Amino acid sequence: MAGIYLHIPFCKQKCTYCNFHFSTSLRGKDELLQAMLRELEMQKDYLQGQPIETIYFGGGTPSLLTADEIMRFLDVIFSLYPVEYLKECTLEANPDDLTTTYLKSLRSTPVSRFSIGVQSFNEADLQFMNRAHNAQQADYAIKAAQDAGFTNLTIDLIYGTPGLSNAGWIHNLRQIIALQIPHFSAYALTVEEGTALHHNIVKKKTSPLDNEQAAGQFEILMEQAALMGYDHYEISNLALPGHYAIHNTNYWRGLPYLGIGPSAHSFDGKNRRRWNAANNALYTQNILTQHHIPYEEELLTPVQHLNEYIMTSLRTMWGCDLEKISKQWGSDYASLIKKSAEHFIDMEKLSLHNGKLILTNAGKLLADGIASELFVD
């Protein structure tokens, strides 16, 4: 099984924290979409005929596309790729785009799931993040999508924002139950170079982020999720049983995927990783006039591939499988990793269950650091 990711690099405005590749100008949009359609044709053999299980429109803001533009992509995919086992077609959307008219137009497409960029139900948070929607629009968009027949929904939430109290964070989480949303992602606000948030902190227009606040709100996230009946199946992703995101889960499982569009990444499921140029004009010109996809590529060594598996698997509730490591990379590596894990098991940051290393709730606070300590040289 494999997935296809389509990166739509356009947004109405720039959020203060965002460092993804996108443009707030729609100039050249039609040509860029044409280049992406051409790339789908040029890349038709990349996945070597593996059945397509998921399609994901990400960005940027894919909900800026019309239903006809979305169908243009899907028509090409359906004509060139084996999609008989397609289980999930996700569209990332901003709440202000999900009007009743737009939702009605999408009902005639294979889009089956929305990832709605809510970020917060608190007006002050949304203004701080320079989001294009308000709290009322977030509530309306979710209900409108459900009324239109889209029940497979996920929303994004951000914690650790300045001024977000613990009570306010709990309110955001409780809205998930109130609105009957089966899946959500929760991310700590981070400061990335080149963003407006980074600039404002450097210029002392905004206070530095409070790591203790973020850690405390992550603990609240785990407590509330358990009370609400949501599985914390990946560090940043939570869902009711049976509603896990298939596309993202397949990333963590190491399955192959094809990325289409500027800055999109691809992985062949073995050892080859590639990423397209993060430049709209360069991407478009190379494909439409030179019939060449501008990308860079790396071949992972076995050790790099193993360390990547440790990092991604440890973030999930299924954990890092020592038996899989033994079979795929060798028993010496499995023994070495198990030895390195003993310290964290003694500290109750990790547990060893049925041959799998699994983060405890206390360990989840230190997930990346623990994973790096288990890496092999």
Sequence and secondary structure as in RCSB ss.txt:
>XXXX:A:sequence
MAGIYLHIPFCKQKCTYCNFHFSTSLRGKDELLQAMLRELEMQKDYLQGQPIETIYFGGGTPSLLTADEIMRFLD
VIFSLYPVEYLKECTLEANPDDLTTTYLKSLRSTPVSRFSIGVQSFNEADLQFMNRAHNAQQADYAIKAAQDAGF
TNLTIDLIYGTPGLSNAGWIHNLRQIIALQIPHFSAYALTVEEGTALHHNIVKKKTSPLDNEQAAGQFEILMEQA
ALMGYDHYEISNLALPGHYAIHNTNYWRGLPYLGIGPSAHSFDGKNRRRWNAANNALYTQNILTQHHIPYEEELL
TPVQHLNEYIMTSLRTMWGCDLEKISKQWGSDYASLIKKSAEHFIDMEKLSLHNGKLILTNAGKLLADGIASELF
VD
>XXXX:A:secstr
 EEEEEEE B SS  TT  SS BS  TTHHHHHHHHHHHHHHTTTTTTT  EEEEEEEES GGGS HHHHHHHHH
HHHHHS  TT  EEEEEE GGG  HHHHHHHTTSS  EEEEEEE S HHHHHHHT SS HHHHHHHHHHHHHTT 
  EEEEEEE  TT  HHHHHHHHHHHHHTT SEEEEEE    TTSHHHHHHHTTSS    HHHHHHHHHHHHHHH
HHHT EEEETTEEE TT   HHHHHHHTT  EEEESTT EEE SSSEEEEE S HHHHHHHHHHH    EEEEE 
 HHHHHHHHHHHHHTBTT EEHHHHHHHH HHHHHHHHHHHHHHHHTTSEEEETTEEEE HHHHTTHHHHHHHH 
  
